[in-house]
Amino acid sequence: MTLKNDLYLRALRGETLERPPVWMMRQAGRYLPEFMALRKKYGFFTRCQTPELAAEITMQPLKRFPLDAAILFSDILVVPQAMGIDFKMKESVGPWLEIPIRTEKQIEEIRLPEVEISLDYVFRAIEITMEKLEKRVPLIGFAGSPWTIFCYCVEGKGSKTFDIAKSFCFGNPNLAKRLLQKITDTTINYLKAKVKSGVSAVQLFDSWGGLLSPEDYHEFSWPYIDQILEQLSPLTHTVVFGKGCWFALEKMAESKATALGIDWTINPELARTLTKNRKVLQGNFDPARLHSPPKVITKMVDEMIRRFGKDKYIVNLGHGILPNTPLKNATTFIEAVVNWRI
Ligand code: CP3
């Protein structure tokens, strides 16, 4: 498969480039008017579960901006859904589970799904998206980290602190680990099937890893991510994004991950030092900074690239783009990278 633009893959391979590649986490999202138009017509999981719609939404930001990668429109919660955990998306609440997972019986009853069957709509969405992309740029697949999925399953909804999930975990560590392992096994099968369907890389979102102390992170999050890396890294490029997890970068740099995603609470120099320049880094523009005047954005992007270095680097935000981001500023961010030269 020869891509017209393989900058993202060349950066992952650590090649010397003219400029780094750029994409944005949640690039298919609510800041796009064309996304809002489809959002009015279809519920969230209908958009995820209808391959034509998921493929169309994936393509929306690619039609507007000169991005170097596409990421499949989907959600991390399709994995627990396939395990029979009935997540809904509630308007102005977010992810919602009527009966959260908090007992041994519930955990024992969870069966590992045949992902090829229960998540078939994702693989079909990948196939349709690949056709629409016409080899323009690579397609990224993703999953939540087992810890982050565990947080939603036990809490039953979004939270800033996930106190219920953490308390359950520390009160019942062995039981918690049984659930974490079931999520891990399902995620491995799911990501393997995504690779088979054609994605060029997979990214794990550990959005809530940063809620754990470093010691707890290495007990309840990292070992499960590491299992996924062991299984997937021989098959494809793997990227781990750990929100607030800079304390784990040293350990992450010893893993099989191709690249590590970081947020804006760590500076480029420290991230390079902690990872001993062994890994490709991805990040880390504060999404709220897309509210700065365009001139400031361009200057900050230039500085960011110089500080990370143009190679072994993928420009991205430090977390998902905010819904109220002005389109002009998103354009400025991307064009600042595309036009960047040493
Ligand atoms: O990056 C991309 O463009 C790919 C699409 C993507 C979505 N969700 C689409 C989405 C990705 C990679 C995700 C991952 C995801 N989903 C994460 C990890 C990344 C992160 O942001 O930390 C998490 C924690 C979820 C669970 C989830 N799904 C939440 C917390 C929400 C927001 C709920 C809200 O009301 O704000 C969602 C919904 C969601 N997933 C939207 C999008 C574009 C909002 C869309 C909508 O409401 O129509």
Residues whose N, C-alpha, C, O or C-beta is under 5 A from the ligand:
A	BS01	CP3	M24 M25 R26 Q27 A28 G29 R39 F44 I71 L72 F73 S74 D75 I76 V93 G94 P95 F142 G158 F205 S207 G320
